[in-house]
Structure formats: structure tokens, C-alpha cells
Amino acid sequence: AQRVTQPEKLLSVFKGAPVELKCNYSYSGSPELFWYVQYSRQRLQLLLRHISRESIKGFTADLNKGETSFHLKKPFAQEEDSAMYYCALSPPGAGSYQLTFGKGTKLSVIP
Amino acid sequence: NAGVMQNPRHLVRRRGQEARLRCSPMKGHSHVYWYRQLPEEGLKFMVYLQKENIIDESGMPKERFSAEFPKEGPSILRIQQVVRGDSAAYFCASSPRYQQGDYGYTFGSGTRLTVV
């Protein structure tokens, strides 16, 4: 069965400090991996996808197949990064519409 | 483009009543997906619909839950005879094509259902 684990429910960092939001997954095969973000009072929105290898708002995520991890990183946290972050996976191909989400990590950036 | 619109934002129902949740996809999107987020949990897939068709309802509870996406009008998620365990946030998403991996979903703001 596929599963996404985000071990930290809450992560607090000081402004300017590095951020790492952890995500581990369980899937037999090569899934597609995503990070979604939900800012206060806003909708859930896609932050980045592993397939595109983009850097969005200074965030990057590296897929480590050996460790089955897809941690989200940013070298210098900003106050506006405070939000709820969800890691998600989907199977490749025909079932790719069906996302499996982690429980989320609340990031709080302290000024 | 107003994005994915869900209403109501908050819905309170007594046990045994029916709950109807509405979702209007983004303009030009013909694929709709419903997800449920129970307290302290991640979002879980419920159902995938296209206009007048249910494509995949593998995540729907077997009883009391149904979904439709008529030719005209919004998609409706209906929960009959609600119970306390149905209290959750229900999110709708839409996409222009079935492979969300290309575009990612566009989510609505969700409907928070509270069963009292």
C-alpha cells in the first residue's frame, strides 16, 4: 500500500535559518511526488513537483529513491513561508490523478 | 477566472440529516476530484468524475455517500444520514485533463462539515 509520512507535525524556525521539511514515502515503483502548501485562509496549492526539478519561492526538493524520501528545503526561511505543507505522491501513468497525502507539517517562522 | 468554487464553506448538520456539498470547477476544466480530510489526517481521495460519468469511486465509503457531475451545474457530493464520523473538511479539485501530474490540481477552499 502506498503511504506518505511527514514525521513533524509542527516545525518552528527563526527567520533566516535553514528549513527542512521531511517526507518519506512507501510505494512499490516510481511514484510522482509533490509538495503542496496552504497559507492561512487560502487554498491548497501546488508548490513543486519532483518531475519538473523547479525551485519555487526558494524551495527545492530532492528525490532520494534509496531512502524513499522527498524532503523540502530552503536555505533561508522567511516569515511569509509560515504555512501548512503537505507532501503527496501519485502513481505514474493512468492512476496519476489519485494523490496520497501526508498529514502535513505546520511551519512557523519566528521573526 | 474565479478558480474552483465550493459552497458552503461551513455546513452544520444534525445526525441523520443529509449534507450536500457543491463544487464548480475552473472554467475549461471537465475533471473533478473530491478529497476528504478527517481531523489530524491528510487528504484522502474519494472520487473522480467527468461530466455525467463517475470514473473512479474507489475511495468513497460504500454506504450513504454519492457523487455526481451533471452536464449542467456543479458537482455534488451527497452524504445521507450523516454521523459524527463524517465531520471533516471536504475538498474539491479540478483539472483540464485526467493526468494531474502534468498540471497539478487546482483545489477549492473546501467545505467544513460538522455533524452535531
Interface residues (C-beta under 8 A of the other chain):
Chain A: V4 E32 F34 Q42 R43 L44 Q45 L46 R49 I51 Y86 A88 S90 P92 S96 Y97 Q98 L99 T100 F101 G102 K103 G104
Chain B: G3 V4 H31 Y33 Y35 E40 E41 G42 L43 K44 F45 Y48 D56 S58 G59 F91 S95 Y98 Q99 Q100 G101 G104 Y105 F107 G108 S109 G110
